Amino acid sequence: MNVDHNKISVGKYLVSPLAKQQGEGYAASVSIRSGRGSATHDRVMRFSGLFESAASAVHYATEHALGWIHERSTPACA
C-alpha cells in the first residue's frame, strides 16, 4: 500500500512525499520536481529505516525535502 499525500508547491519546486508500507512499518520517500516539459528535473530521495505510521514517514520526507530546497535557495557566503 502506498500513501500519497498532498503535493506541496515551494517556489519553483513541487514536493511529493510518499509512504510505502513495508512489513510492519512504513518507508519514506519524496520527489522534488522542478521545470516544465522537456526541461523537467525530478530528484527522488529514499530514506532508510521504517516509521510506525504513514503520517510520520510523510512528515520526515517532507521536512528533508524542505531542508534540501532551503539549502539551494540560501545564498552562499563569500
N, C-alpha and C positions, 0 to 999 in steps of 0.2 A: 504494500500500500504506500503510495506517495501522497504527501500532504503538501500541496502547492498553495501557499498563502499569497495574499495580495502583493502585487508588484509595487515598487516604490520608485518614484522619479526623484533623482537628486541631480540637479543641474543637467548636464548632458548625458547622464547615466541612467539606466533602468536596472534596478536591483530586483532580482527574483530569487528569494530564499526557498529552499526545498528541504523537507524532512522525509526520509525514507525508512520505513520500518525494517529492521534487521534483527532477527531473533527477538530478544526481549527488550530491545531499545530502539532508538531512532538515530540514524546517521544524518549529519547536516551537510548541506552544500549550498552554494549560491552562484548565480550567474550575474555578471556585471556587464551590461551591454552598452555600447556607445556607437554613434554613427548611424548612417542610413544606407539602404540599398547595398550596392557592391562595396561600400566603404564601412560596412558594419564590422565591429570588433566585439567579440564576446569572450570574456575571461570567466572561467569556471573554477571555483575553489571547492575542494572536497576536504572535509576535516576528519581527523582521526578521532576515535573514541565514540562512545554511544551516549545518548541522553535518555533520561527517564520518560520524557514526553516530547511529542512533536513540537509543541509550543516552545520548549526550551531549546530544541535543536534549531528552530527557525530564528529564535532570538539571537542565539550565538552566531549563526551565519550572517544575519543582518548586521549585527554590531561589527563583525570583522569586515564586511563589505564597506560599511560606512567609514571605518578606520582607513581602509585602503584608498577610498576616494579622498578622504581628508588629507592623507599623505601627499597625494598628487596635486591637490589644489592649494596647498600651502607653499608660498614662495620660498625658495632656498635662500639661506643667508649667505651673504658674500664674504 
